[in-house]
Amino acid sequence: MKHKVFVYGTLRKNRGNHGHLVGSTFLGEATVDGYDMYDLGYFPAACIGTREVHGEVYEVSDKTFQMLDLLEGYPKYYTRIMETTLGGDLVWIYLQTLQKIGDDAKLVEGGDWGAYRDTH
């Protein structure tokens, strides 16, 4: 079975964990609305909020999907839900809660963690 996954941090192209998506199909860039993104230093976290988050969509195998669950610490650290991108794709997205990320996290105003990290 194949799964569409929205990635917005270290799994994106040219980021540290992108290699985990080798063999997956890149479906394009995408945006989801109704979330806030926070920079946690080495990686970001998206939480339910009021802004947009920008990322990429990949179609992944069952094996890769299970590996992503392990990488994201699902379900203890991140949770995941189905969401519709602004382009109309139904995707899985990994989310965090404000309580878990803490007060030190910095809001990524533009919703694009890659662009934020490249300038900070």
C-alpha positions in Angstrom: 0.0 0.0 0.0 1.1 3.6 -0.7 0.8 6.6 1.6 1.0 10.3 0.8 3.0 12.1 3.5 3.5 15.8 3.9 7.0 16.7 5.1 8.1 20.1 6.3 11.5 19.8 8.0 14.5 17.5 7.9 12.9 15.1 5.5 12.6 17.7 2.7 15.1 17.8 -0.2 18.6 18.9 0.8 17.9 18.3 4.5 19.5 15.9 6.9 16.9 13.1 6.9 15.9 13.3 3.3 17.8 10.0 2.6 15.0 8.1 4.4 12.8 8.9 1.4 15.0 7.2 -1.2 12.7 5.1 -3.4 9.7 7.3 -2.6 7.9 9.4 -5.2 8.1 13.2 -4.9 4.7 14.5 -5.8 5.5 18.2 -5.4 5.6 21.1 -3.1 2.5 21.8 -1.0 1.0 24.0 1.8 -1.3 23.1 4.6 -3.4 25.8 6.4 -4.3 26.0 10.1 -1.0 25.2 11.6 1.9 27.1 13.2 5.5 26.0 12.8 8.2 26.2 15.5 12.0 25.8 15.2 13.3 23.4 17.8 16.9 23.9 16.7 17.8 20.7 14.8 14.3 20.1 13.5 10.9 21.8 13.4 7.4 21.0 14.8 4.1 21.9 13.4 1.2 22.4 15.8 -2.5 23.3 15.2 -2.6 27.0 14.8 -3.6 29.8 12.5 -0.9 30.0 9.8 0.3 28.1 6.8 3.1 25.5 6.7 5.0 24.8 3.5 6.6 21.5 2.6 6.7 18.6 0.2 4.5 15.6 -0.5 5.9 12.1 -1.1 4.2 8.8 -1.9 5.9 6.2 0.4 5.7 2.5 0.8 4.4 0.7 3.9 8.0 0.0 4.9 9.0 3.7 4.6 5.9 4.8 6.4 6.7 2.5 9.3 10.3 3.9 9.3 8.9 7.5 9.4 6.8 6.6 12.4 9.9 5.5 14.2 11.9 8.5 13.1 9.1 10.9 14.3 8.6 9.0 17.6 5.0 8.3 16.7 2.8 8.1 18.7 4.7 9.2 21.9 6.4 12.3 20.6 4.7 13.3 17.4 1.2 12.3 16.4 -0.1 12.1 12.8 -3.3 13.0 11.2 -4.8 13.1 7.7 -5.0 16.6 6.3 -5.9 18.2 2.9 -3.3 20.4 1.3 -4.3 23.7 -0.3 -3.9 21.8 -3.6 -6.4 19.2 -2.6 -4.2 16.2 -1.8 -5.1 14.1 1.2 -1.9 13.5 3.1 -0.5 12.4 6.5 1.2 15.1 8.5 3.2 14.7 11.7 2.2 17.2 14.4 3.3 18.2 17.9 1.6 20.0 20.8 2.7 23.3 22.3 3.0 21.6 25.6 5.6 19.1 24.3 7.7 21.7 22.4 8.0 24.1 25.4 8.4 27.8 25.8 11.9 28.0 24.1 10.7 27.1 20.6 10.7 30.0 18.1 7.8 30.6 15.8 8.7 30.3 12.1 6.6 33.2 10.9 6.7 32.3 7.2 5.9 28.6 7.7 8.9 27.4 5.7 11.5 25.9 8.1 14.1 25.3 5.4 14.1 29.0 4.4 14.1 30.0 8.0 17.1 27.7 8.9 19.0 29.0 5.8 18.8 32.6 7.2 19.2 32.0 10.9 
